[in-house]
Amino acid sequence: MPSPVPNPEIKYTKLFINNEWHNSVSGKVFPAYNPATGEQICEVQEADKADVDKAVQSARVAFSLGSVWRRMDASERGRLLSKLADLVERDSVYLATIESLNSGKPFLPTLFLDLQGTIKTLRYFAGYADKIHGTSIPMDGDYLTFTRYEPIGVCGQIIPWNFPLMMTAWKLGPAIACGNTVVLKPAEETPLTCLYMAALVKEAGFPPGVINILPGFGPTAGAAIASHMGIDKVAFTGSTEVGKLIQEAAGKSNLKRVTLELGGKSPNIIFADADLDLAVEQAHQGVFFNAGQCCTAGSRIFVEEPIYDEFVRRSVERAKRRIVGNPFDPTTEQGPQISREQQNRVLGFIQSGISEGAKMECGGKALGLKGFFIEPTVFSNVKDDMRIAREEIFGPVQLIMTFKTIEEVIERANNTDYGLVAAVFTNNINKAMTITTAMQAGTKLSTGNVPLNYR
C-alpha cells in the first residue's frame, strides 16, 4: 500500500499568472492550515481585484486572434491535457499527501479516489478536444449554411474546498478542451494542491496566459471574477447563498454566462424489500464520506416503516464503528471538518436537532483536543420541518425518517429547496422506476449512493 510523502515540502505559494509566479499586488498573504491539528502549514499570496485584472489581461492576450492558443489544433489541446494528466499521475502520491495535509481528507481515499478521478477527468476531456464538431444544413438555392462551435473566451472559475483537485480538473478540463482560457480561484482553505497543479500546467507546455491560478478570498478575488467585464463566463461550485451573489454580479456586469453547482439535501429512500446490509452501508457512506462535506450527501434517509427500527439499530452500530482520526493513518475512515468555523457550524446544527426534539442515537460531540473533528452522529425521529431536515449541514450527521406509502415519500422527498441527487433502494423494479421518474433531482441512483472500494 502506498505511503504518504514524509514531511512534504510546500513548493508553490504564489499567484500563477501568465506561466509565472507573482507576489500579490497588495503584498498581502494568508495562512494555510492543517485541519487535523489546527496548525499553520505556510503562508500563501492573497489575490484581490488588482491581481484578477492582471490575470484577466493575460488570459485575454492568450485568447486573442492569431495567438498560439487560438491557432493551436484541437488535437494539440488534447495532447496538452493528456500530458497534464500524466504529470498528475507521476506526482500522485505527493499530491495526495498535500491534499490530505491541507484538507484533512484521509490519504488512501484521496490517493485512490480523488487522484484517480482527477487523472481520468483530464484524460476524458483530452480525448474530447478534437471531437467538437458543427454541422452543415441543406438549404435551397445558392446558400451555404453551417454551424461551428467556438470557445466562449475567458472563463472565470471559483472552486470549493471539499474536493480541491477533482474540482480543479472538473473546471479546467471542459474549458480547456473547448479552447477557452481560464482564471481560476481555489478556495482559501485549500489552495496548495491547485497551486502545484499550476506548476504542472507550465511543465506540460500550455502557452502563457491560458491557465491562471489566483488563491484568495471570495468577497475580494471571487467577487472581482464574478463582476469582471473581461471575463465571458463564470463557473462556481459552492453555497447557494454565494451562488445567488455570483449570478447577480454576472448580470450587473457584462451578462456573462453562469454555471452554478450549489448545495444539496438529497433523499435516500429505502424500501422494506431492499437488501438491508447494502442499504445500511451505502446510506452510511452516502452521508459520512468526506466527513459529510459533499454537496451530494444523502443526508435525508427515508426508511419504510416495517424495517425502520432495525435500520436505525444497524446504522448506529455502523456509525459507532467508523474510525475517525489522523488522515495519514491507513485505518482512518473520517478526517476533520475543514475549519473551526465549519466544525462549530455543524455542532450548532446538532444542538438544533436536539432542541427541536429529534433523538440523537450516537455521536454529537467534538472529538479530540486539537483539530476540527466531530463524532459520526445519527438522529432518529426526525420531522420534515426541523432545521436539520431542511438545511444543508455539510457534516457527519445522518438523519433517519420513516414513511408508510410510496406516494407519501415522493411528496416529502421532493419538498425541499434543493434538487441535486436522489437515491432509492429496492428490489422491485416498478418501485425503482416510479421513484426515479418522480424525483425532482439532477442525478438519480437506484440501489446505490457512493460506491467505495479503495483498500
C-alpha positions as CSV (number, residue, x, y, z in Angstrom):
1,M,0.0,0.0,0.0
2,P,1.5,3.4,-0.9
3,S,2.6,5.6,1.9
4,P,2.4,9.5,2.1
5,V,5.4,11.6,1.5
6,P,7.0,12.3,4.9
7,N,7.4,16.0,5.8
8,P,6.4,17.2,2.3
9,E,7.9,20.4,1.0
10,I,5.4,23.1,0.0
11,K,6.9,24.3,-3.2
12,Y,4.3,26.8,-4.6
13,T,2.6,29.6,-2.6
14,K,2.5,32.5,-5.1
15,L,0.0,33.6,-7.7
16,F,0.3,31.9,-11.1
17,I,-0.3,34.4,-13.9
18,N,1.0,34.1,-17.5
19,N,3.0,31.0,-16.6
20,E,5.0,32.9,-14.0
21,W,4.9,33.1,-10.2
22,H,3.9,36.5,-8.7
23,N,3.5,38.1,-5.3
24,S,0.2,39.8,-4.9
25,V,0.0,43.5,-5.9
26,S,-1.0,44.4,-2.3
27,G,1.7,42.3,-0.7
28,K,-0.9,40.5,1.4
29,V,-0.6,36.9,2.4
30,F,-2.9,34.5,4.3
31,P,-2.3,31.3,6.2
32,A,-3.0,27.7,5.0
33,Y,-3.8,25.3,7.9
34,N,-3.8,21.6,8.6
35,P,-7.4,21.0,9.9
36,A,-6.3,17.8,11.6
37,T,-4.1,19.7,14.0
38,G,-5.2,23.4,13.6
39,E,-1.6,24.3,12.9
40,Q,-0.4,26.6,10.2
41,I,1.3,24.9,7.2
42,C,2.5,28.0,5.3
43,E,1.5,31.5,4.0
44,V,0.1,32.0,0.6
45,Q,-0.1,35.1,-1.5
46,E,-3.5,36.7,-1.4
47,A,-5.0,37.8,-4.7
48,D,-7.6,40.6,-4.9
49,K,-9.1,42.8,-7.6
50,A,-5.7,44.1,-8.9
51,D,-4.4,40.6,-9.3
52,V,-7.6,39.5,-11.1
53,D,-7.1,42.4,-13.5
54,K,-3.6,41.2,-14.3
55,A,-4.7,37.6,-14.8
56,V,-7.6,38.5,-17.0
57,Q,-5.4,40.6,-19.2
58,S,-3.0,37.7,-19.6
59,A,-6.0,35.4,-20.4
60,R,-7.3,37.8,-23.0
61,V,-4.0,38.1,-24.7
62,A,-3.7,34.3,-24.8
63,F,-7.2,34.1,-26.3
64,S,-6.7,36.9,-28.9
65,L,-6.9,36.1,-32.6
66,G,-3.7,34.9,-34.0
67,S,-2.3,33.8,-30.7
68,V,-0.5,30.5,-30.2
69,W,-3.5,29.1,-28.3
70,R,-6.2,30.2,-30.9
71,R,-4.2,28.8,-33.8
72,M,-3.5,25.5,-32.0
73,D,-5.0,22.4,-33.5
74,A,-7.7,20.9,-31.2
75,S,-5.8,17.6,-31.1
76,E,-2.8,19.5,-29.7
77,R,-5.0,20.9,-26.9
78,G,-6.0,17.3,-26.2
79,R,-2.3,16.3,-26.1
80,L,-1.6,19.0,-23.5
81,L,-4.4,17.9,-21.3
82,S,-3.2,14.3,-21.6
83,K,0.3,15.4,-20.7
84,L,-1.1,17.2,-17.7
85,A,-2.9,14.0,-16.6
86,D,0.4,12.1,-17.0
87,L,2.2,14.6,-14.7
88,V,-0.6,14.4,-12.1
89,E,-0.2,10.6,-12.2
90,R,3.5,10.9,-11.8
91,D,3.2,13.1,-8.7
92,S,0.0,11.5,-7.4
93,V,1.5,10.4,-4.0
94,Y,2.8,13.9,-3.4
95,L,-0.4,15.5,-4.4
96,A,-2.5,13.1,-2.2
97,T,-0.2,13.9,0.7
98,I,-0.6,17.7,0.3
99,E,-4.4,17.3,-0.3
100,S,-4.7,15.3,3.0
101,L,-2.4,17.8,4.8
102,N,-4.4,20.9,3.7
103,S,-7.9,19.5,3.6
104,G,-7.9,16.7,6.3
105,K,-9.1,14.1,3.8
106,P,-7.8,10.6,4.6
107,F,-4.8,9.8,2.5
108,L,-5.8,6.5,1.0
109,P,-9.2,7.5,-0.3
110,T,-7.6,10.7,-1.6
111,L,-5.0,8.7,-3.5
112,F,-7.3,6.1,-4.9
113,L,-10.5,8.2,-5.4
114,D,-9.6,11.9,-5.7
115,L,-6.4,11.5,-7.6
116,Q,-7.8,8.8,-10.0
117,G,-10.8,10.9,-10.6
118,T,-8.6,13.9,-11.4
119,I,-6.5,11.9,-13.8
120,K,-9.4,10.3,-15.5
121,T,-11.3,13.6,-15.9
122,L,-8.3,15.2,-17.6
123,R,-7.9,12.3,-19.9
124,Y,-11.6,12.2,-20.8
125,F,-11.5,15.8,-21.9
126,A,-8.2,15.3,-23.6
127,G,-10.0,12.8,-25.8
128,Y,-12.9,15.1,-26.3
129,A,-10.9,18.1,-27.5
130,D,-10.9,17.2,-31.2
131,K,-14.4,15.8,-31.3
132,I,-16.3,19.1,-31.1
133,H,-18.0,19.4,-34.5
134,G,-20.6,21.6,-36.1
135,T,-23.0,20.6,-38.8
136,S,-23.9,21.6,-42.4
137,I,-27.5,22.3,-43.1
138,P,-29.1,21.7,-46.5
139,M,-30.6,24.9,-48.0
140,D,-32.5,25.7,-51.2
141,G,-30.7,27.9,-53.8
142,D,-27.2,29.3,-53.7
143,Y,-26.7,29.2,-50.0
144,L,-24.2,27.5,-47.7
145,T,-25.3,27.1,-44.1
146,F,-23.3,25.5,-41.3
147,T,-22.8,25.7,-37.6
148,R,-19.5,25.9,-35.8
149,Y,-18.8,25.6,-32.1
150,E,-16.4,28.3,-30.9
151,P,-14.8,28.9,-27.5
152,I,-16.5,31.4,-25.3
153,G,-13.4,33.3,-24.3
154,V,-12.0,33.9,-20.8
155,C,-13.7,31.7,-18.2
156,G,-13.6,32.6,-14.5
157,Q,-13.8,29.6,-12.2
158,I,-14.3,29.5,-8.5
159,I,-14.0,26.2,-6.7
160,P,-14.7,24.9,-3.1
161,W,-12.6,23.2,-0.5
162,N,-14.2,19.8,-0.3
163,F,-12.6,18.2,-3.4
164,P,-9.8,20.6,-4.4
165,L,-8.0,18.5,-7.0
166,M,-11.1,17.0,-8.6
167,M,-12.8,20.4,-8.7
168,T,-9.8,21.8,-10.5
169,A,-10.0,19.1,-13.1
170,W,-13.8,19.4,-13.5
171,K,-13.5,23.1,-14.2
172,L,-10.3,23.1,-16.2
173,G,-11.0,20.0,-18.4
174,P,-14.0,21.1,-20.4
175,A,-13.0,24.8,-20.6
176,I,-9.5,24.0,-22.0
177,A,-10.7,21.2,-24.3
178,C,-13.0,23.7,-26.0
179,G,-10.2,26.3,-26.4
180,N,-11.0,28.8,-23.7
181,T,-8.6,30.5,-21.3
182,V,-9.1,30.4,-17.6
183,V,-8.7,32.4,-14.4
184,L,-9.3,30.0,-11.5
185,K,-9.7,30.8,-7.8
186,P,-9.2,27.9,-5.4
187,A,-10.9,28.0,-2.0
188,E,-8.8,30.0,0.5
189,E,-8.9,26.9,2.8
190,T,-7.3,24.6,0.3
191,P,-5.1,26.4,-2.2
192,L,-2.0,24.2,-2.1
193,T,-2.7,21.3,-4.5
194,C,-4.2,23.7,-7.0
195,L,-1.0,25.8,-7.0
196,Y,1.0,22.6,-7.5
197,M,-1.2,21.8,-10.5
198,A,-0.3,25.2,-11.9
199,A,3.3,24.2,-11.9
200,L,2.3,21.0,-13.8
201,V,0.4,23.2,-16.3
202,K,3.6,25.0,-17.1
203,E,5.6,21.8,-17.3
204,A,3.0,20.2,-19.6
205,G,3.6,23.0,-22.1
206,F,0.5,25.2,-22.0
207,P,1.1,28.6,-23.6
208,P,1.4,31.6,-21.1
209,G,-1.9,33.0,-20.0
210,V,-4.1,30.0,-20.9
211,I,-4.4,28.9,-17.3
212,N,-4.1,31.4,-14.4
213,I,-4.5,30.4,-10.7
214,L,-5.3,33.0,-8.1
215,P,-5.6,32.0,-4.4
216,G,-7.7,34.5,-2.5
217,F,-11.0,35.1,-0.7
218,G,-14.5,35.2,-2.0
219,P,-15.5,38.7,-1.2
220,T,-12.4,40.1,-2.9
221,A,-10.9,37.9,-5.6
222,G,-14.1,35.9,-6.1
223,A,-16.2,39.0,-6.4
224,A,-13.8,40.5,-8.8
225,I,-14.0,37.4,-11.1
226,A,-17.8,37.4,-11.0
227,S,-18.1,41.1,-11.9
228,H,-15.2,41.4,-14.3
229,M,-16.0,42.9,-17.7
230,G,-13.2,41.0,-19.3
231,I,-14.5,37.6,-18.2
232,D,-17.0,35.9,-20.6
233,K,-18.3,33.1,-18.4
234,V,-18.1,32.2,-14.7
235,A,-18.4,28.7,-13.2
236,F,-18.9,28.4,-9.4
237,T,-19.3,25.4,-7.1
238,G,-20.3,26.3,-3.5
239,S,-23.1,27.5,-1.3
240,T,-26.5,28.6,-2.7
241,E,-26.2,32.0,-1.0
242,V,-22.9,32.8,-2.7
243,G,-24.2,31.4,-6.0
244,K,-27.0,33.9,-5.9
245,L,-24.5,36.7,-5.4
246,I,-22.4,35.5,-8.4
247,Q,-25.4,35.3,-10.7
248,E,-26.4,38.9,-9.6
249,A,-22.8,40.2,-10.2
250,A,-22.7,38.5,-13.6
251,G,-26.0,40.2,-14.6
252,K,-24.9,43.6,-13.3
253,S,-21.6,43.5,-15.2
254,N,-21.5,42.1,-18.8
255,L,-24.2,39.5,-18.6
256,K,-21.6,36.8,-18.6
257,R,-22.7,33.2,-18.8
258,V,-23.0,31.5,-15.5
259,T,-22.8,27.8,-14.4
260,L,-23.6,27.1,-10.8
261,E,-23.4,23.9,-8.8
262,L,-24.8,24.6,-5.4
263,G,-25.9,22.8,-2.3
264,G,-28.0,19.7,-1.7
265,K,-30.2,18.0,0.8
266,S,-30.5,14.7,-1.0
267,P,-33.0,12.0,-0.1
268,N,-32.2,8.3,0.2
269,I,-35.4,6.2,0.0
270,I,-35.2,2.7,1.4
271,F,-38.0,0.2,1.0
272,A,-38.6,-2.8,3.1
273,D,-37.7,-5.2,0.3
274,A,-34.2,-3.7,-0.2
275,D,-31.0,-5.6,0.7
276,L,-30.7,-4.2,4.2
277,D,-27.0,-4.7,4.6
278,L,-26.3,-2.9,1.3
279,A,-28.7,-0.1,2.1
280,V,-27.2,0.5,5.6
281,E,-23.6,0.6,4.3
282,Q,-24.5,2.7,1.2
283,A,-26.5,5.2,3.3
284,H,-23.7,5.3,5.8
285,Q,-21.1,6.1,3.1
286,G,-23.5,8.4,1.4
287,V,-23.6,10.8,4.3
288,F,-20.3,10.2,6.2
289,F,-17.9,10.1,3.3
290,N,-15.5,13.0,3.3
291,A,-16.8,13.9,6.8
292,G,-20.2,14.7,5.3
293,Q,-18.6,17.5,3.3
294,C,-20.3,16.6,0.0
295,C,-23.0,18.6,-1.9
296,T,-24.4,15.2,-3.0
297,A,-24.5,13.8,0.6
298,G,-27.6,11.6,1.1
299,S,-28.4,13.3,4.3
300,R,-32.2,12.7,4.4
301,I,-32.9,9.0,4.8
302,F,-36.5,7.8,4.4
303,V,-37.0,4.3,5.6
304,E,-40.1,2.3,5.1
305,E,-41.9,1.7,8.4
306,P,-41.6,-2.2,8.8
307,I,-37.8,-2.0,8.7
308,Y,-37.3,1.4,10.4
309,D,-36.2,0.2,13.9
310,E,-33.8,-2.4,12.5
311,F,-32.3,0.1,10.0
312,V,-31.7,2.6,12.8
313,R,-30.1,0.0,15.0
314,R,-27.7,-1.2,12.3
315,S,-26.9,2.4,11.2
316,V,-26.0,3.3,14.8
317,E,-23.8,0.3,15.1
318,R,-22.0,1.2,11.8
319,A,-21.5,4.8,12.9
320,K,-20.0,3.7,16.2
321,R,-17.5,1.6,14.3
322,R,-16.4,4.4,12.0
323,I,-12.8,5.3,12.6
324,V,-12.2,9.0,13.0
325,G,-8.7,10.4,13.3
326,N,-5.3,11.1,11.7
327,P,-5.8,11.4,7.9
328,F,-2.4,9.7,7.4
329,D,-3.3,6.6,9.4
330,P,-4.3,3.9,6.9
331,T,-7.2,2.7,9.1
332,T,-8.8,6.2,9.2
333,E,-12.2,6.5,7.5
334,Q,-13.0,10.1,8.5
335,G,-10.9,13.1,9.0
336,P,-11.7,16.5,10.4
337,Q,-14.0,19.2,9.2
338,I,-12.2,21.8,7.1
339,S,-12.1,24.6,9.8
340,R,-13.0,25.6,13.3
341,E,-15.8,27.7,11.8
342,Q,-17.3,24.7,9.9
343,Q,-16.9,22.5,13.0
344,N,-18.8,25.0,15.1
345,R,-21.5,25.3,12.4
346,V,-22.1,21.5,12.3
347,L,-22.2,21.3,16.1
348,G,-24.8,24.1,16.1
349,F,-26.9,22.0,13.8
350,I,-26.6,19.1,16.1
351,Q,-27.8,21.2,19.1
352,S,-30.7,22.4,16.9
353,G,-31.7,18.9,16.3
354,I,-31.7,18.0,20.0
355,S,-33.6,21.1,20.9
356,E,-36.3,20.5,18.3
357,G,-37.0,17.0,19.6
358,A,-35.0,14.6,17.3
359,K,-33.5,11.7,19.1
360,M,-29.7,11.7,18.9
361,E,-28.7,8.0,18.8
362,C,-25.0,8.4,18.9
363,G,-22.2,11.0,18.5
364,G,-22.9,14.7,18.7
365,K,-19.7,16.0,20.1
366,A,-16.3,17.4,19.0
367,L,-13.6,14.8,19.1
368,G,-10.0,15.2,20.3
369,L,-8.1,18.0,21.9
370,K,-6.8,19.5,18.6
371,G,-8.1,19.7,15.1
372,F,-11.6,20.0,13.9
373,F,-13.1,16.5,14.4
374,I,-16.7,15.6,15.0
375,E,-18.1,12.2,16.1
376,P,-20.3,10.5,13.5
377,T,-23.8,11.5,14.6
378,V,-27.1,9.7,13.9
379,F,-30.6,11.2,14.6
380,S,-33.8,9.2,14.5
381,N,-37.4,10.5,14.9
382,V,-36.6,13.5,12.7
383,K,-39.5,15.6,11.4
384,D,-39.5,17.2,8.0
385,D,-39.9,20.7,9.4
386,M,-36.9,20.5,11.7
387,R,-33.9,22.7,10.8
388,I,-31.6,19.7,10.5
389,A,-34.0,18.2,7.9
390,R,-34.4,21.4,5.8
391,E,-30.9,23.0,5.7
392,E,-27.6,21.7,4.4
393,I,-25.4,20.6,7.3
394,F,-22.3,19.7,5.4
395,G,-21.0,17.5,8.2
396,P,-21.2,13.9,9.6
397,V,-24.8,13.9,10.6
398,Q,-27.2,11.2,9.5
399,L,-31.0,11.9,9.7
400,I,-33.3,8.8,9.6
401,M,-37.0,9.3,9.0
402,T,-39.8,6.8,8.4
403,F,-42.6,6.6,5.8
404,K,-45.6,4.4,5.1
405,T,-46.5,4.8,1.4
406,I,-44.7,5.5,-1.9
407,E,-47.0,8.5,-2.5
408,E,-46.1,9.9,0.8
409,V,-42.3,9.5,0.4
410,I,-42.3,11.0,-3.1
411,E,-44.1,14.2,-1.8
412,R,-41.8,14.5,1.3
413,A,-38.6,13.8,-0.6
414,N,-39.4,16.5,-3.2
415,N,-40.4,19.0,-0.5
416,T,-37.0,20.7,-0.4
417,D,-35.3,23.8,-1.9
418,Y,-32.6,21.5,-3.3
419,G,-32.6,19.1,-6.3
420,L,-29.1,17.7,-6.7
421,V,-29.3,13.9,-6.1
422,A,-31.7,11.3,-5.0
423,A,-31.3,7.5,-4.4
424,V,-33.7,4.6,-4.0
425,F,-33.0,1.1,-2.5
426,T,-35.4,-1.6,-3.5
427,N,-35.5,-5.0,-5.3
428,N,-38.8,-4.0,-7.0
429,I,-38.2,-2.6,-10.5
430,N,-41.6,-0.9,-10.5
431,K,-40.9,1.0,-7.3
432,A,-37.4,1.9,-8.5
433,M,-38.7,3.3,-11.8
434,T,-41.6,5.1,-10.1
435,I,-39.2,6.9,-7.7
436,T,-36.6,7.6,-10.4
437,T,-39.3,9.3,-12.5
438,A,-40.9,11.2,-9.6
439,M,-37.7,12.6,-8.0
440,Q,-37.0,16.2,-8.9
441,A,-33.2,15.8,-8.9
442,G,-30.5,16.1,-11.5
443,T,-28.8,12.8,-10.6
444,K,-30.8,9.7,-9.6
445,L,-29.3,6.4,-8.3
446,S,-31.1,3.1,-8.0
447,T,-29.8,0.8,-5.1
448,G,-26.7,2.8,-4.6
449,N,-25.3,6.1,-3.4
450,V,-21.5,6.4,-3.1
451,P,-19.6,3.3,-4.3
452,L,-16.3,3.0,-2.4
453,N,-13.6,0.4,-2.8
454,Y,-10.1,1.7,-2.2
455,R,-8.4,-0.8,0.2
